[in-house]
Every structure is written in structure tokens, then in C-alpha cells.
Amino acid sequence: MSFNIAAMVCAGFVALLLLAEHRGDERLRWIAKPAASLAFVLAALAGGAGESAYGLWVLAALILCMAGDILLIPAGEKTFLGGMGAFAAGHAAYIGAFFWGWPQLTAIFIVGAAAMIVFAALSLRWLWPHLGAFRGPVAVYTAIIAMMVATSFLAAPPTRPTPSLLVIAGAIGFAVSDLAVAREKFVAPAFFNRAWGLPLYYGAQLMLAASV
């Protein structure tokens, strides 16, 4: 399977997932979501993820995120926390990829890091009144996301320039899509959250998979 075919398969299952979310079809959700996530893992493998240390880190991140996607399907606090944990580990694996080779700090990284501190602070300020017992886990998770996006400005994927716009766009897309998840879980549940958050999330993962 080529990268392009895997990406198209992913897009097709995302469309089915949106249909499942709109209809509230639990059975179709259990089919479409794992399949869409498996497709971005296969896309990375097709792109050569096993041929470099950077690619292996990204592959690990994608597999962990696939586990998080599956854990978020059931409704329940324990599975939600498990999903958060899997995604946090996925973000950490992306950080490992972006730091591979110990790149030198640059001005664009400093600007990106400062922007992500502001983004994280504003996100937590918005969510804080709604989080209850989740305040601690969400604060830690938000810090990990901010670090993941900041380090994306340092990433040096094989055969790509540093900084890589593909990686930066994927990292930012991933972070922004998490706002849809947070709004759905803590603020205002609505199909609207999934309608824009899911395509953005899967598109971001495909961009990161393409960077290998």
C-alpha cells in the first residue's frame, strides 16, 4: 500500500466516522475510528517510517495516538483518562522525534515556544472552570502539547528542510484539534466539535506521517 492510498483510505473512514457521530451510530463508530487511525499508521509505514530513527519515533507516536483514539470511543472517565495518557505518550514520542539529533536552538523555536506558552495559558484559562477533578491531568497534558508544538520548530526529518513546514503544520493542527475534544468533553458537547475537530486531527496526523 502506498502513502497516497493509505491517506485516501484514512479520509474515507473519517467520512464514515463523521456519519457515525452525526447519527450516534456506536457500531459504525467502532468500525470507522480504529480503521481511520490504523490508516495513518500504515501511511507512515508506506512512507518509510522504519528507515530512520526519526521515522521510528513518529511511528511510535502514531501507534500511541491510535490507542488513544480507541480508548476515547467508550463514554467513561476511566477510558477518557486512559486515552489522555496514550495521547500524552504520543506527544512525548513526537518530542523525541523532533529532538532527534539534538538540534540547535534557533530564533524561530524561541518564538514558537513563547507562542505556545500563551496558547496553553489561554486554553487552560478557558477550560479551568469546567474541568473539576480533571484540572491536574488536563494541565499536565496541555504542557506536553505545548512542548510538542514548540519542538516541532526544531524537527529535521530525513530529506526535508529545517524547520519543516509540514511538521509544524501537523503539530499545530494536532494541538488545535484537541480544543475540539476539550470543548466536547468539558464545555459544550455538540456534533459541531467533531465535525471540524476530527478532520483536522486526522489531517494533522497524516502530515506528520508524511514527514518520515
C-alpha positions as CSV (number, residue, x, y, z in Angstrom):
1,M,0.0,0.0,0.0
2,S,1.4,3.4,-1.0
3,F,1.2,6.5,1.2
4,N,-1.4,8.1,-1.1
5,I,-3.7,5.1,-0.9
6,A,-3.4,4.9,2.9
7,A,-4.2,8.6,3.1
8,M,-7.3,8.1,0.9
9,V,-8.4,5.2,3.0
10,C,-8.0,7.3,6.1
11,A,-10.1,10.1,4.5
12,G,-12.8,7.6,3.6
13,F,-13.1,6.2,7.1
14,V,-13.0,9.7,8.6
15,A,-16.1,10.5,6.4
16,L,-17.7,7.3,7.8
17,L,-16.8,8.3,11.3
18,L,-18.4,11.7,10.9
19,L,-21.5,10.0,9.6
20,A,-21.4,7.7,12.7
21,E,-21.0,10.7,15.0
22,H,-23.9,12.6,13.4
23,R,-26.2,9.5,13.6
24,G,-25.0,8.4,17.0
25,D,-24.2,5.0,15.5
26,E,-22.0,3.3,18.0
27,R,-21.3,0.2,15.9
28,L,-20.2,2.3,12.9
29,R,-18.0,4.4,15.2
30,W,-16.2,1.3,16.4
31,I,-15.5,0.3,12.8
32,A,-14.6,3.7,11.4
33,K,-12.4,5.3,14.1
34,P,-9.9,2.4,14.6
35,A,-9.8,1.9,10.8
36,A,-9.0,5.6,10.2
37,S,-6.3,5.6,12.8
38,L,-4.8,2.4,11.5
39,A,-4.7,4.0,8.1
40,F,-2.4,6.8,9.3
41,V,-0.1,4.2,10.9
42,L,0.0,2.4,7.6
43,A,0.6,5.7,5.7
44,A,3.8,6.2,7.8
45,L,5.0,2.7,7.2
46,A,4.4,3.1,3.5
47,G,6.3,6.4,3.6
48,G,9.4,4.7,5.1
49,A,9.0,5.2,8.8
50,G,11.1,2.2,9.5
51,E,14.1,3.6,7.7
52,S,15.3,6.3,10.1
53,A,15.3,7.0,13.8
54,Y,13.1,10.0,13.2
55,G,10.6,7.8,11.4
56,L,10.5,5.2,14.2
57,W,9.8,7.9,16.7
58,V,6.9,9.2,14.6
59,L,5.6,5.7,14.0
60,A,5.6,5.1,17.8
61,A,3.7,8.4,18.3
62,L,1.1,7.4,15.7
63,I,0.6,3.9,17.3
64,L,0.1,5.5,20.7
65,C,-2.4,8.0,19.3
66,M,-4.3,5.2,17.6
67,A,-4.5,3.5,21.1
68,G,-5.8,6.9,22.4
69,D,-8.4,7.1,19.7
70,I,-9.7,3.7,20.6
71,L,-9.8,4.4,24.3
72,L,-11.9,7.6,23.7
73,I,-14.6,5.7,21.9
74,P,-16.4,4.5,25.0
75,A,-18.1,7.1,27.3
76,G,-16.4,6.9,30.7
77,E,-13.9,8.8,32.9
78,K,-11.5,5.9,33.2
79,T,-11.3,5.3,29.5
80,F,-11.0,9.1,28.9
81,L,-8.1,9.3,31.3
82,G,-6.6,6.3,29.6
83,G,-7.0,8.0,26.2
84,M,-5.4,11.1,27.6
85,G,-2.4,9.1,28.8
86,A,-2.0,7.4,25.5
87,F,-2.1,10.7,23.7
88,A,0.3,12.3,26.2
89,A,2.7,9.4,25.5
90,G,2.2,10.0,21.7
91,H,3.1,13.7,22.1
92,A,6.2,12.6,24.1
93,A,7.2,10.3,21.2
94,Y,6.8,13.2,18.8
95,I,9.0,15.3,21.0
96,G,11.6,12.5,20.8
97,A,11.3,12.7,17.0
98,F,11.7,16.4,16.9
99,F,14.7,16.4,19.3
100,W,16.4,13.6,17.4
101,G,20.0,14.6,16.7
102,W,20.0,17.3,19.4
103,P,19.3,20.2,17.1
104,Q,20.5,23.7,18.0
105,L,18.0,26.2,19.4
106,T,17.0,28.8,16.9
107,A,15.1,32.1,17.0
108,I,12.1,30.5,15.4
109,F,12.0,27.9,18.1
110,I,12.1,30.6,20.8
111,V,9.2,32.4,19.1
112,G,7.3,29.2,18.7
113,A,7.8,28.3,22.3
114,A,6.7,31.7,23.5
115,A,3.6,31.5,21.3
116,M,2.7,28.0,22.7
117,I,3.1,29.2,26.3
118,V,0.5,31.9,25.5
119,F,-1.7,29.3,23.7
120,A,-1.5,26.9,26.7
121,A,-2.3,29.6,29.2
122,L,-5.3,30.9,27.3
123,S,-6.6,27.3,26.7
124,L,-6.3,26.5,30.4
125,R,-8.0,29.8,31.4
126,W,-10.9,28.9,29.1
127,L,-11.2,25.3,30.3
128,W,-10.4,25.7,34.0
129,P,-13.9,26.5,35.4
130,H,-15.3,23.4,33.6
131,L,-12.6,20.8,34.5
132,G,-13.4,19.8,38.1
133,A,-11.3,16.7,39.0
134,F,-9.6,16.8,35.6
135,R,-7.7,20.0,36.3
136,G,-4.5,18.3,37.1
137,P,-4.4,15.9,34.2
138,V,-5.5,18.5,31.7
139,A,-2.9,21.0,32.9
140,V,-0.1,18.4,32.5
141,Y,-1.5,17.3,29.1
142,T,-1.6,20.9,27.9
143,A,2.0,21.4,28.9
144,I,3.0,18.4,26.9
145,I,1.1,19.6,23.9
146,A,2.8,23.0,24.1
147,M,6.2,21.4,24.3
148,M,5.4,19.1,21.3
149,V,4.4,22.0,19.1
150,A,7.3,24.2,20.2
151,T,9.8,21.4,19.5
152,S,8.3,20.9,16.0
153,F,10.1,24.1,15.0
154,L,13.4,22.1,15.6
155,A,12.4,19.0,13.7
156,A,14.8,17.8,11.0
157,P,13.0,14.9,9.1
158,P,15.0,13.0,6.6
159,T,15.3,14.8,3.2
160,R,13.4,17.8,4.5
161,P,14.5,21.3,5.4
162,T,14.8,22.5,8.9
163,P,12.4,23.8,10.1
164,S,9.9,21.6,8.2
165,L,6.6,23.4,7.4
166,L,4.9,20.0,7.1
167,V,5.9,19.0,10.6
168,I,5.0,22.4,12.1
169,A,1.6,22.4,10.3
170,G,0.9,18.9,11.6
171,A,1.9,19.7,15.1
172,I,-0.2,22.8,15.2
173,G,-3.2,21.1,13.6
174,F,-2.9,18.3,16.2
175,A,-2.9,20.8,19.1
176,V,-5.8,22.8,17.8
177,S,-7.9,19.7,17.2
178,D,-7.5,18.9,20.9
179,L,-9.5,22.0,21.6
180,A,-12.5,20.4,19.9
181,V,-12.1,17.3,22.1
182,A,-11.9,19.5,25.2
183,R,-15.0,21.5,24.2
184,E,-16.9,18.3,23.6
185,K,-15.9,16.7,26.9
186,F,-15.9,19.7,29.3
187,V,-17.7,22.7,27.8
188,A,-20.4,22.2,25.2
189,P,-21.0,18.8,23.7
190,A,-22.2,19.1,20.1
191,F,-21.6,17.5,16.7
192,F,-20.0,20.7,15.6
193,N,-17.0,19.9,17.8
194,R,-16.4,16.6,16.0
195,A,-17.4,18.0,12.5
196,W,-14.2,20.2,12.5
197,G,-12.0,18.5,15.1
198,L,-11.9,15.0,13.6
199,P,-10.9,16.1,10.0
200,L,-8.3,18.4,11.4
201,Y,-6.9,15.8,13.7
202,Y,-6.6,13.1,11.0
203,G,-5.2,15.6,8.5
204,A,-2.6,16.6,11.1
205,Q,-1.6,13.0,11.7
206,L,-1.3,12.3,8.0
207,M,1.0,15.4,7.7
208,L,3.2,14.1,10.5
209,A,3.2,10.6,8.9
210,A,4.2,12.1,5.6
211,S,7.2,13.8,7.2
212,V,9.1,10.4,7.6
